[in-house]
Amino acid sequence: MTAAALAFQQFSSPGDIDSPLRRALVECWVEVTNAGGAAGFPFPPVDVSTVTPSLDRLVDLLSPDTSRLLTATVNGELAGWLNVRRDCFELIAHWGTVHHVQTRTAVRGRGVGRALMQEVRRVARDEMGLEQLRLAARGGVGLEGFYGRLGWKEVGRWPGALRLAAGDDRDEALMILAPL
């Protein structure tokens, strides 16, 4: 992927998200989930009516200080997105949590996810003033290796925390990126 083809944009206010972007985010979330992605909906298939209320809640919470949505586009089309949040409570306001990391299936393996994670690191450090990032990743699907190659460290696990189906319990891997 050429640097010219890949672009990032961040959104920090509900009013920043127009209808076409909202539709693209929902479509991406549906696609990623139905392809087996660990993006917040454990029981595919999902559809637009399932995903839209969750996106609406996420967008409603956008704020420059506490929650930002970061998108990656390729040639002007949404290729992936994520959400980074911080808690205002003084004891933990120095770290943030990354949620809903996802890339469109058509661009997988082309470096979009890696670039998106590098950009969220920069945004968190340089613009939000965070010192570390955390995330929880579904075990058993290779995410620990993906994040590990980007400098994230696994710091713990919740064994069997996620029940995807009867007899299909997965660990949740707790990961940290520090310092930023």
N, C-alpha and C positions, 0 to 999 in steps of 0.2 A: 504494500500500500504506500503510495507516495504521500509525503507530508502535505502537498497541496490539496489532495483529495479529502483528507481527514481534517475536520474542524470541530472545535469544542464550543459550547455555549453553556452558561450557567444562568439559572433562574432563581431568584430569591424572594419573589413576591407572587401571590396568587394571580395578580393582574398581568404578570409576565407571560402566562401560559394562554395562548390564543386557541381557538377551536381546532385549527388544523394540527397544531402541535399536540393538543390533548388527544385527538383521534390517533395520531401516529404513536403516541406513548401507549395508549390502550392496545392498539393493534400489535405493537411489539411485545407487550406483556402477555397477551393472549398467545401469540406465536411461540414465545420462549417457553411459557408454561406447558403448552400442548406438545412441545418437542421434548419435554422431560426436564426442562430447566428448573433449578431450585430458586425461583424468584418470588416466593411468597404465597403461592397457591399450591398446596400439596396434592390435590386430587384432580388431575386433568380428566376429561377436557373441561376447559373454561371457555366462556364466550365474553363478548363485549359487555353484556348486562351484568356479569359476575365481577369483572375487573373494574369497570367504570367507578363504582362507589369507593373502591380502595384508592384509585388514583385521585379522585376528588378529595378524599381525606388528606392524602399526602400533599396535594397542591394547596389546600386550605391552610396547612401548617407552615408553608414556606415563609422564611423570614431571614434577612441578611445575617443576623446574629446566631440563629439557631438551626436553620434548615435550608439546604440548597439542593436544587435538582441540577445535575450535570448531564448534558447530552453530547453525543458524538455523532457527527453526520459525515457521510461519504458522498461527495458530489451533490450536496444539498439534501440528501435523504437520511432520515434517522437511521443510524446503525446500532445505537446502544444508548443506555442511560443508567444512572444510579442516583441515589439520594444520600446525602451526608448530613448528619444531625449532631447537635451538641445539646447537652442538658445544662441549664443555667445554674443548677445547684453548685455552690462555690467549691465543694470538695471534688467535684468531677468535671468542672467547666473547662479543664485543660485538655480533655480528650473528646473525640467524636466517634460516632458509629456509622459505618457504611451499610446501606440497605439496598436491596433490589437491584444488584448488579446484573445487567443483562445485555446481550448483543443479539442482533437479528441472526437467524440461522444462515442466511446467505453470505454473511461476512465473517463467520467463524473461521479461525485459523489464519486470519489476515492481520492480526495484531491490534484489532480495535479494542478488545477487552484489556489488553496490556496497556495500551495508550490511555484508555479511560481511567484505569487505576493509577497510572502515573500522574495524570492531570488532577485527579481528586487529591492525591498527596500534595501537589503543589497548592491547590486551592485551600485545602485545610490548613496547611502551614503558613502560606504567605498572605492569605486573605481573611481567614477565619481565626488565625492566631492559635491554632491547636498544636499540641505537642505530640499527640499520638492518636492513632486510629484503631478501632476495634471492629470486628465483624464476626458473625457466626455463619459457618458454612455447613451445608448438608454433607455428612460423611458418605463415603462409598461411591462418589461420582467423579473423583479426581480433582475436586476443587482445592484440597489442601496442597496438592502439587503445583497447581496454577498459581495460587497466592504465594506459596513458598518461593517459587522462582522470582517473584517480585519483591522479596525481602520480608514478607510477613512470616511470623513465627507462631506455631501452634502453642498455646499456653494452657490448654485444658480441653476436656471433652465432657459432654453430657451423654453417657452411654444410653442408647435406645430412646433418646429424647423425642425423636420424630417418628410417628407411626404413619407410614404412607399407605399401608394396607395391612390386612390381617397377615401376620407372619413376616412383615417387612418393616421392621424397626431399624432406624438409622441413628448413628451418633450425630451429635451436633458438635463440630470442631470450633473451638473458640480461638480466634487468631488476633494478633496485635501487630501493628507496624509502629515501631518507636526506635529512635526518634525520627521525626518527620524530616 
